Amino acid sequence: MYARDHGGIATPIGTVAIELEQGALARVTIGGAVSRGTSALAIEALRQLEAWFAGERRDFDLPLAPVPTPRGAELRAGLVAVGYGETLSYGALAKRLGSSARAIGQLCARNPLPIVVPCHRVLGANGVLGHYSAGEGSATKAWLIAHERGESR
């Protein structure tokens, strides 16, 4: 049995908290308390998030909780492949992944790992910001996109 761990850091969008289960990052939430994790993985995950918010990191190298289906894993990998500072519409990402815009919307809405699995990079048609299920919703999404474009400072 693996120990669970958690932690949280202060960021410009509020506290970003992590939860680890079975040796993998299981959840990222925007909100909660600032605290330090005790496991090596928690410490590393928080360090990588701090570096991302400092503009010193563009992607993450962390074990992620498995996705229940092979297709779900493919879709998550496709979402992770959307590059730092890049945005795509739901439709464009769906086309890239051989899926539907609705499926991509559900993928983003149910994403338990915002920021690490960058659902904020997916926009509505014609660049419309659209919804965001973490933090302060679309205001948080706008900040994350601006941060990656170097516009948040």
matplotlib code that plots the C-alpha trace (Angstrom):
import matplotlib.pyplot as plt

x = [0.0, 1.3, 1.1, -1.0, 0.5, -0.6, 0.7, 0.0, 1.8, 0.8, 0.6, -0.7, -4.0, -4.4, -3.2, -2.5, -2.8, -1.7, -2.8, -0.8, -2.1, -0.3, 3.0, 1.4, -0.1, -3.8, -5.3, -4.4, -6.8, -6.8, -7.7, -7.0, -4.2, -0.5, 1.4, 4.5, 4.3, 6.5, 7.2, 9.9, 7.2, 5.2, 8.2, 9.2, 5.6, 5.4, 8.9, 7.9, 4.7, 6.7, 9.1, 6.2, 4.7, 8.1, 8.3, 11.3, 9.5, 7.3, 6.2, 6.1, 8.0, 5.8, 4.1, 0.4, -2.4, -3.5, -6.5, -9.1, -9.2, -6.7, -8.7, -8.8, -5.0, -4.6, -6.8, -4.9, -1.6, -2.9, -3.9, -0.5, 1.1, -0.5, 2.6, 3.3, 1.9, -0.1, -3.9, -6.2, -9.9, -11.9, -12.6, -9.0, -7.8, -10.6, -9.5, -5.9, -6.9, -9.6, -12.3, -15.2, -15.2, -17.8, -15.4, -12.6, -14.9, -15.7, -12.0, -11.2, -14.2, -13.3, -9.5, -8.3, -4.8, -5.3, -2.0, -0.1, -2.5, -3.0, -6.7, -6.5, -4.9, -8.1, -10.5, -13.9, -14.4, -12.9, -10.6, -13.5, -12.1, -14.9, -15.3, -12.7, -13.5, -10.7, -10.1, -12.1, -13.2, -12.5, -10.5, -8.1, -8.0, -7.2, -4.4, -2.8, -2.8, -1.4, 1.3, 2.4, 2.5, 4.6, 1.8, 1.0, 3.9]
y = [0.0, 3.5, 6.4, 9.4, 12.9, 16.4, 19.9, 23.4, 26.5, 30.2, 31.4, 34.5, 32.7, 31.5, 28.3, 25.5, 22.2, 18.7, 15.2, 12.1, 8.6, 5.3, 7.0, 9.4, 12.9, 12.3, 15.8, 19.5, 22.0, 25.7, 26.7, 25.2, 25.6, 26.2, 23.2, 21.2, 17.6, 15.1, 12.6, 13.1, 13.2, 15.8, 18.0, 17.6, 18.3, 21.5, 22.5, 22.0, 24.0, 26.8, 26.9, 26.9, 29.9, 31.6, 31.2, 28.8, 25.7, 25.0, 21.4, 18.8, 15.6, 13.8, 10.4, 11.0, 8.8, 6.4, 7.1, 4.4, 3.7, 3.5, 6.1, 8.4, 8.1, 9.0, 12.0, 13.2, 12.7, 14.8, 17.5, 17.5, 17.8, 21.2, 23.3, 26.0, 29.3, 27.6, 27.5, 25.4, 25.3, 22.3, 21.5, 21.7, 19.5, 17.1, 16.9, 16.4, 13.5, 11.9, 12.8, 15.2, 18.7, 17.6, 14.8, 17.3, 19.6, 16.7, 15.8, 19.4, 19.8, 16.6, 17.1, 16.4, 17.8, 21.4, 23.3, 20.0, 18.7, 22.0, 22.2, 26.0, 25.9, 24.8, 27.6, 27.8, 28.6, 31.9, 32.1, 32.5, 31.8, 29.5, 27.8, 26.7, 24.3, 25.4, 28.4, 31.5, 29.9, 31.9, 34.6, 31.9, 30.5, 34.0, 34.5, 31.1, 31.8, 35.3, 33.9, 31.4, 34.2, 36.4, 38.9, 38.3, 40.2]
z = [0.0, -0.9, 1.4, 0.5, 0.6, -0.2, -0.2, -1.5, -2.6, -2.8, -6.3, -8.1, -8.7, -5.1, -3.4, -5.8, -3.9, -4.9, -3.8, -4.3, -4.3, -5.0, -6.0, -8.6, -8.8, -8.5, -8.2, -8.5, -7.1, -7.1, -3.6, -0.2, 2.3, 1.8, 3.2, 2.5, 1.4, 3.1, 0.4, -2.2, -4.9, -3.1, -2.6, -6.3, -7.6, -5.5, -6.7, -10.3, -9.9, -8.2, -11.1, -13.6, -11.9, -11.7, -15.5, -15.2, -16.3, -19.3, -18.7, -15.9, -15.3, -12.8, -12.6, -13.1, -11.8, -14.6, -16.7, -16.6, -20.4, -23.2, -25.2, -22.2, -21.9, -25.6, -25.2, -22.0, -23.8, -26.7, -24.3, -22.6, -26.1, -26.6, -26.2, -23.6, -24.7, -27.5, -27.7, -29.8, -30.1, -28.9, -32.5, -33.6, -30.8, -31.5, -35.2, -34.1, -31.8, -34.0, -31.5, -31.2, -29.7, -27.1, -26.0, -25.7, -23.7, -21.3, -21.0, -20.0, -17.7, -15.8, -15.7, -12.2, -13.0, -14.2, -15.0, -15.2, -17.8, -19.5, -20.2, -20.0, -23.4, -25.1, -26.3, -27.9, -31.5, -32.8, -29.7, -27.2, -23.7, -22.7, -19.3, -16.9, -14.0, -11.6, -9.5, -10.4, -13.7, -16.9, -15.0, -13.9, -17.4, -18.8, -16.2, -17.0, -20.8, -20.2, -17.9, -20.6, -23.1, -20.7, -20.3, -16.6, -15.0]

ax = plt.figure().add_subplot(projection="3d")
ax.plot(x, y, z, "-o")
ax.set_aspect("equal")
plt.show()
